[in-house]
Structure formats: C-alpha cells, structure tokens
Amino acid sequence: MSWETVARALQAGEPRELSDLALAVEHGCSVKLVARVRADLGLPVYERGRRPVRQSLEAVFWERSRPVPGGHREWTKQTAASGTPVLSYRGQHVTAGRVAFKIAHGREPEGQVKPNCPFPHCVEPDHQADRLMRDAARADLAEVAA
C-alpha cells in the first residue's frame, strides 16, 4: 500500500470518522503508515467515541454507492470475501443488494438477491431480482419455448 493510496482514502472520506486502524485493515497497510499520511496532510486525528447515527439504512446505501456508465451502480465500501457488497447498520449486517431491492420494490426480498444485469456486483436498485422474480422469469421463458 502506497502513501498516495492512503492519502486518497483519507481525502475521500471524513477524516475524523476514519480510524487509523480501520483504514489500515481496509487497505492492507500498517497503522503507522496511515498515521504518518494523516500527519503529513495536516488532517485531524481520529476522535474516538460515538459517531452520529445516520438517518436510515437507505441513506447509508446511497452514501456508499455511486452511479457508473450504463445505468449501473457500484459499491464503494465493504465487501465480503466473495466480492458481494455488504454494509453494517445499527448492529445488523446485510448485503447491499437486499437494501437496493427493498428501495426499488418496497418489500423484503424472498431468498437471495442477485443483479439481473451483466455489471459485476451491480447494486442499482432497479437491477435487483429476488428468487420469486427469477422463478417468474424462468416460467415465462418456459411458456414462450413451449
């Protein structure tokens, strides 16, 4: 991990909310490097304590994703080992796809949520489908083929 990469990470977020340890783990570098970059840039040190609670899970979703060309949306934060976008909110851990699905469809998804587009790990709300939707699409294809 380079000094420049850590500097970009610190400048992209709110420096007071990003601990040196969290950044070191996220970027695979030492805590000392993060502290040195923070000092070199003249950024404030991390203030330990309670951070303000965001208004909603939906607000956290929009904050941690960004639109990309082609009408897709990419996740900019934490992912599982498989690459699946995930987020933690008030002690619960959920995939970004499940949150996106609920934003688009106004209901909890049934079964696993998967994007129905070719963009890898897309989290665009309109691109999410649950098991019920996939089963219905398969049934429609079977009718057309018959």
C-alpha positions as CSV (number, residue, x, y, z in Angstrom):
1,M,0.0,0.0,0.0
2,S,1.4,3.3,-1.0
3,W,1.4,6.7,0.7
4,E,-0.7,8.1,-2.2
5,T,-3.4,5.4,-1.9
6,V,-3.8,6.0,1.8
7,A,-3.9,9.8,1.1
8,R,-6.7,9.4,-1.4
9,A,-8.7,7.2,1.0
10,L,-8.3,9.8,3.8
11,Q,-9.3,12.7,1.5
12,A,-12.3,10.8,0.0
13,G,-13.9,10.3,3.4
14,E,-14.5,12.4,6.5
15,P,-11.0,12.1,8.3
16,R,-12.5,12.5,11.8
17,E,-14.7,9.4,11.2
18,L,-11.9,7.1,9.8
19,S,-9.7,5.5,12.4
20,D,-6.1,4.7,11.5
21,L,-6.8,1.0,12.4
22,A,-9.9,0.8,10.2
23,L,-8.1,2.3,7.2
24,A,-5.1,0.1,7.7
25,V,-7.3,-3.0,7.7
26,E,-9.3,-1.9,4.7
27,H,-6.2,-1.0,2.6
28,G,-3.9,-3.7,3.9
29,C,-1.2,-1.4,5.3
30,S,0.2,-0.5,8.7
31,V,-1.4,1.7,11.2
32,K,1.9,3.7,11.3
33,L,1.6,4.5,7.6
34,V,-2.0,5.8,8.0
35,A,-0.9,7.9,11.0
36,R,2.1,9.3,9.0
37,V,-0.1,10.2,6.0
38,R,-2.7,11.8,8.2
39,A,0.1,13.9,9.8
40,D,1.8,14.8,6.5
41,L,-1.5,16.0,5.1
42,G,-2.3,18.0,8.3
43,L,-5.6,16.1,8.7
44,P,-7.3,15.9,12.1
45,V,-6.7,12.8,14.2
46,Y,-9.4,10.3,14.6
47,E,-11.6,11.2,17.6
48,R,-12.7,8.1,19.3
49,G,-16.3,7.9,20.5
50,R,-19.8,7.7,19.3
51,R,-20.3,8.8,15.7
52,P,-23.6,10.4,14.7
53,V,-26.1,7.8,13.7
54,R,-27.2,8.1,10.1
55,Q,-30.9,8.7,9.5
56,S,-31.7,5.4,7.6
57,L,-30.3,2.3,6.1
58,E,-31.3,3.7,2.7
59,A,-29.2,6.9,3.3
60,V,-26.2,4.7,4.1
61,F,-26.8,2.7,0.9
62,W,-26.8,5.9,-1.3
63,E,-23.8,7.2,0.6
64,R,-21.7,4.1,-0.1
65,S,-22.6,3.6,-3.8
66,R,-22.1,5.6,-6.9
67,P,-23.6,5.6,-10.4
68,V,-21.5,4.3,-13.3
69,P,-22.0,4.5,-17.1
70,G,-24.7,2.3,-18.5
71,G,-27.2,2.9,-15.7
72,H,-25.4,0.7,-13.2
73,R,-24.3,1.5,-9.6
74,E,-21.2,0.3,-8.0
75,W,-20.5,-0.3,-4.3
76,T,-17.6,1.8,-2.9
77,K,-17.2,0.3,0.5
78,Q,-17.0,-3.0,2.4
79,T,-17.4,-6.3,0.5
80,A,-17.4,-10.0,1.6
81,A,-14.6,-12.3,0.6
82,S,-16.7,-13.3,-2.4
83,G,-16.9,-9.6,-3.5
84,T,-20.5,-9.3,-2.5
85,P,-21.2,-5.7,-1.4
86,V,-22.2,-5.6,2.3
87,L,-22.9,-3.0,4.9
88,S,-23.4,-2.8,8.6
89,Y,-26.0,-0.6,10.1
90,R,-27.0,-0.3,13.8
91,G,-25.6,-3.8,14.5
92,Q,-27.2,-5.6,11.6
93,H,-25.2,-6.9,8.6
94,V,-26.9,-7.0,5.2
95,T,-26.0,-7.2,1.5
96,A,-26.3,-4.0,-0.5
97,G,-28.4,-5.9,-2.9
98,R,-31.1,-6.6,-0.3
99,V,-31.2,-2.9,0.6
100,A,-31.3,-1.9,-3.1
101,F,-34.1,-4.5,-3.7
102,K,-36.2,-3.0,-0.9
103,I,-35.6,0.5,-2.2
104,A,-36.9,-0.5,-5.7
105,H,-39.7,-2.8,-4.8
106,G,-40.9,-1.6,-1.4
107,R,-40.8,-5.1,0.1
108,E,-38.4,-7.5,1.7
109,P,-36.9,-9.9,-0.9
110,E,-37.6,-13.6,-0.9
111,G,-34.4,-15.7,-1.0
112,Q,-31.2,-14.5,-2.4
113,V,-31.0,-11.1,-4.3
114,K,-29.0,-11.0,-7.5
115,P,-28.5,-8.3,-10.1
116,N,-30.3,-9.1,-13.4
117,C,-27.7,-7.2,-15.4
118,P,-24.1,-8.2,-16.6
119,F,-22.4,-5.5,-14.5
120,P,-20.4,-7.3,-11.8
121,H,-21.9,-6.8,-8.3
122,C,-24.2,-4.1,-9.6
123,V,-26.3,-2.5,-6.7
124,E,-28.6,-0.4,-8.9
125,P,-32.0,-0.8,-7.2
126,D,-33.9,-1.4,-10.4
127,H,-31.4,-4.1,-11.4
128,Q,-32.1,-6.4,-8.4
129,A,-34.2,-9.6,-8.5
130,D,-35.2,-12.0,-5.8
131,R,-36.0,-15.7,-6.0
132,L,-39.7,-15.0,-6.8
133,M,-38.8,-12.7,-9.7
134,R,-36.2,-15.1,-11.1
135,D,-38.7,-18.0,-10.8
136,A,-41.4,-16.0,-12.6
137,A,-38.9,-15.0,-15.4
138,R,-38.0,-18.7,-15.9
139,A,-41.6,-19.7,-16.0
140,D,-42.3,-17.0,-18.7
141,L,-39.3,-18.4,-20.8
142,A,-40.6,-21.9,-20.5
143,E,-44.1,-20.8,-21.7
144,V,-42.6,-19.0,-24.7
145,A,-40.4,-22.0,-25.5
146,A,-43.3,-24.4,-25.4
